[in-house]
């Protein structure tokens, strides 16, 4: 796994977990805010993303594999415990570790990150069929003709990211081929997962969390309108902040200072603005 790092070696540790098809370097704006407050920040490229290795041939990607990676990463970084910040998929990963290894997580900030939409039993069966079909031949990546085109595609889902920032991220997360640029992430990420997300099981894990938790939602995005989102938030025992911000799904780019404020709140280093 490749890990991005910022800040003083002696500062309290914050580990930031990115979302689907994102990368550790996407946390730069948040990390700069946190470093200014004395934290040291780590942000891995999750397996199959960025510069980290793809999952071995014959296996696929599942939430618990990401959770096991994060658990092991804390060992490698020699962090008995840390504050976790997770966006989207990274929030689900972080919340699962916080519930399953509560002694390792001293604070938790979840940004549109309390699991994907609920899946019915029938839809789960259809998803398993789709997995079988897609696993026979994952869709190849379409080459892009320029770095600007890659940066443009990143900005479609991250509109608060500057053109310069998008270009820097695009440069880090693409590689050249004879046919053009392609993404570094594993094409298997675009196939359906073999096992559908289990919202009820996730609720039972959320109830095991013991650290303070801050929940941030992008009010203008899709995530804030999930039908059972409030149920998931209420399952967490110690929610110290629950905010909806005037942005879409890209909270880590839209409100980095507010994210840093929430880290302060869950770590006991500060209070939220009134």
N, C-alpha and C positions, 0 to 999 in steps of 0.2 A: 504494500500500500504506500502510495505517495502521500505525504502529509505537509501541508503548508503551516508555517509557524511565524508568529509575530510576538514581540514584546520581551520584557525582562525575564531572565531565567528564574528569578526569585518571586515573581508575582503569582497571585492565586490563579489557578488554571481554569480556563474555559475551553471546552471542546465543542466546535460547531459542526453540525451534520447537515449536508446539503440535500436537496431534493432530487427527484428523478431527472436524469440526463443533465444534471448540473455538475459542479466541480467545487473543490475546496477553495480555490482562489476567488470564487464568487463572494466570499465573506469579507473581502478586503475592507470595504467601507465600514462594516461593523467592527472588524478587528482594530482599525485605526482609532475608532472611538474608545474601544476597550483598553487599548494600550495606553492611551492618554490618561486613563484612570488607574493605571498600575497593574492591569491584568497581563498574563501571558496567554496567548490564544493558539489553539491547534485546530486545523480543519482538514480532515482527510478527504482524498478522492475515494469514495466508496468503491468496493470491488466492481470491476467492469466499467468504471467511469474515469475520466481524466487520464492521469498517468499511472493509475493502479492496474494491476493485472486483471485480466478477465477470469471469470470462473472456469475451472477446468472443463475440457471437452467431455460431454456426457452428463454434465450437471447444469442446473439453471439457477435462477436468483429467487430467493425467498426472504421475507422479512427477518426470520430468525437467523439466517446466515449473516445478514448485515449486523444483527445484534451481537452475534458471537464475535464478529470482526471488531466491533467497538469495544466489547469486553476485553478482548485480547490487546487491542491498541492501548488501553489504559495501562495494562501491564508493561507493554514495551516502552511507553512514555514514563514509566515509574510514577504513576499517579494512583495512589490508593483510592482517591475520590476526586470529583471535579464537578463544576457546574456544566450542564449540557444545554446547548441551544440547538434546536432542530427546526428546519423549514420543510414543510410538506412531507415527503417520504422520510426525510431526516428527522422530522418531529415524531413520526410514528416509531422509528427506530429508537430514538432517545426515550420516548415514553415507555416503551417496552423494557429497555434496560433499567430505567428508574423503578419500574414495578418489580422486575425479576431480581435485580441486584440493588435494593434500596440503600445499602450501606456504601455504594460506590458513587451515588449521585447526591450532591449537597444542595443543588438548586436546579431548576428546570425551566427553560423558556421555550414555549411551543408556538411556532408561527404557522398558521394554517396547517397544523401538524398533529391532528388527533385521529389519523386513520383515513383511508379512502371511503367513498360511499358504501353504505350497507349493500350486501349482495344476497338476493333470495336464493333458496335452495335450487329452484329451477335455473336461475341465472348461473349459479355455481356449476351446475352440470353442463350448461352450454359453454361456459368458460373452459371446462376441462376438455370438451370436444375441440374447441378452438386451439387449446394448447397442443393437443395431439396433431392437429392438422398443421399448425404453424411450426411445430418443432421438427417436422420433416424437412422443411426448407425455409429457414428464417429469411426475411426480406433483406436483400443486399442494400447497402447504403448507396444513395445517389450522389455521385461526385458533384462538388460545387466548383464554379469556375474562378472564384476569387475569395480572398479573405473578407472583403467587404460584404459579399453575399452571405458568408457564414455569420458575420457580425449582425447583419440585418435580421437573420433568422433568430438569433439570440434575443434581439430587442423586441421581437414580436411578443414574446412571453415575459419580457422584463423591460417594460416601457420606461421605467424610471432610471435605467442604466444609461449613462452617457454613451455617445458614439465612440469615444476614445476607450472607455471602459469595456464596451462590447467587443471592440476590435482586439483589445488585449486578451480578453477571455477566449475569443475565437482563435487567436494565435496559439494559445496554450492547449486548446482542446481539439485541434484538427491536426491531420498529418497529410503530407503530400503523397499522391500516387500518380502514375503515368496519365490517368484520366482526369485528375483534378484533386481537390481537397476533399477528404472525408473526415467524419467525426471519429474521435478516439474511442468513444463508448462502444460497448459490445452490441451488435445488432440484435442479440437475444432479448435486450431490454424492450424491444418493440413487439415481442410475442406475448401472448396472454400467459399469466402465471398459472402453474399447474393447480395450485390450491388457492381457492378464493379467500379473500379477506373475511375473517370471522369477527364481526363487530361485538357479539356477546362475549367472546373470549377476551377480546381487547378490553372490554369494560371491567372484567374481573382482574386484569393486570393493572389497570388504572387505579383500582381501589387499593392496591398494595403500595402505591407510591407514598413515601413518607416525607419527602423534602417539600419546601415551598415551591409553588409552580405559578408562572405567569403565562397567560394565554393571550396571544395577539392574533387578530383576524383582519384580513383585507376586506373591508366592507363593500368595495366595488367589484370584488371577484366572485367566483363561483363557490368557493369553499364555505364562506360565511352563511350560505343559504341551505346547507345540508339539513335534511329533515330531523335527524337525531343528534345534531351537534351539541345541543344544550344538555342532552342526557350524558354525553361523553364528558363534558366539562364538569357536570355535577358529580360524576363518579370519582373525581380526584379529591382527596381529603383536604388538601391545603392549597387552595387557589388564592394567591395574594393579589393578583391583578388579572383583570379580564377586560380587554380593550378591543374596540373595532377602529381601525385607522382608515382614513380616506385614500385608499389605494386598492390595487388589485392583489394578485397572488404574490407579487414580488416584494414582500415586506422588507427583506434584507437589503434591497436596493432603495426602496422608497423611504423608509424611516429608520436608518441605521442608528441615529442618536437615541430614538425611543427604544430600540432593541437593547442598546447598552444600558439605558435606564432600568429596563426590566431585569437585566443581569444584576445590577446593583441591588434591586429589590429582593431577588431570591437569594442573594449571597449575604444580605444583611449589611451591605456597604453603603446604602443610601435609601432615600425615600422617593416615591414617584412624585412628579410635578402635580400640583393640585389643579 
